[in-house]
Amino acid sequence: MASGMMSEFSYAQDHASNIKRSDFPDDFIFGVGSSAYQIEGGWRAHGKGLSICDSFSLRYPGLSLFYKTGGANGCRSVENYSRMKEDVQLLKKMGVNSYRFSISWSRILPGGKVSMGKSLEGIDHYNKLIDELLANGIEPFVTLFHWDTPNALEEEYMGFLSSKIVDDFVNYADICFWEFGDRVKNWVTLNEPYTFAYGGYVQGIYAPGRGGKNQDGDPQVEPYIVAYNLLNSHAAAYRLYQENYKSFQKGKVGITLNCNYFQPYRGSSHQQDIQAVDHAYDFKFGWFMEPLTKGNWPENMQRLAIIPTSDYPNGRVLPKFSIDQQKTLIASYDFLGINYYYASFAQYQDPSDEIPLGYSTDGHFKKSGSPDKNDPGKTYEEARDDTYRLNYIKHHLEAIKLARRNKVNVMGYFIWSFMDSFEWSFGYNIRFGMIYVDYMNDLQRYPKRSAVWFRKFLSENKKVSVKSNVTQVNDASNKTEQEIENEPEVL
Ligand code: FCB
């Protein structure tokens, strides 16, 4: 199996430069992604309420994981909120048929909950964005939660640490389905719950900044509670759509999880590291996928996350899903988004290693990897020449083609990211965009090499644009239409 996969990877490497639009069906989704806090700015515009991303970045202005962010925050960011029309034109020029963005919860509900009133201006903004996209032939893929819990709910009951969040999230989702669902046919409830729970409640490098050194929080129990409330919120919103909206809006609701490929650090015959790979998948992907498929946490997690620690000599308790919650959770997605960026090694880690106990040690593995780095301080010409990104995209497209040939039901690919923007703990020192933003000159936008290539790639052999209710075509499959219909799709 492993060597089979390796030869498939080399195949993808060798053939990447020949990848063509016509290698994919006409209705294959080709898009780029963004998220509200990272791109919008307008943090107080038209009565928007604060989110925990606002309060976190203002509370920890110097926070950095790898670089100094220089006090960066997303208050202004790249001003997508006020330059929305200009940015939709950029998307159109890139030739994408879809755009993935997130709605800022506190722009719709400034106080987080319905009883505090909704913002008509906030709703109006997203109505305009959706209309503008559709008028330009671009299908909206809308994420409801990309980590920006309304600050009011964080202050009232500690946000996702409380099960009270489930009702407030469902009410927020309800407003979005009602207001936008006549035109939005693809919903993503949560973006990367793993990153939110791990970054926000174990490392403390993302909002709300708990669990890290010298921070409040408890990385031994909080991430598990947060994961539990995230999953229940997702499932409840999914069921609400099924019951109240699906029959007439005819859209799809999914979730986006992240995962990466893990390889045993000390080689494929090192038993402890092979086991570490297993644990790594369980603690990163299985943490959310198993509740969504089996209604419970992965077995390894059930066993390891309750082991006594010096703070909990009698052991810990993982939140338990009731029978009703399990029923609500199982198969609560019409498609699955998978975010992936890099491959990692997994190495067995003795829980007695000198790192803080908790989620990080429960899995008995550690990992490493390399994000897509862009050096700060590059000249305009250098920054636009993103050959690294271009090759990365080509290889991934080739890998998707291969996966489809192997009957994986892949329906689309969103590249992260649409344009350079605020990158959480890196601030503006790392650039993920296909569009270069000149931070020194009025945030002017310029296409990078990858954007120009993507435009050329997408214009080749284009026959029909994406259908409004996207259905999967899998030409290599021998499955019956019914079998394909019943399968969740992968983005
Ligand atoms: C993903 C996040 C996204 C961005 C990229 C680089 O994990 O969902 O917001 O930060 O990484």
Residues whose N, C-alpha, C, O or C-beta is under 5 A from the ligand:
A	BS01	FCB	S35 E192
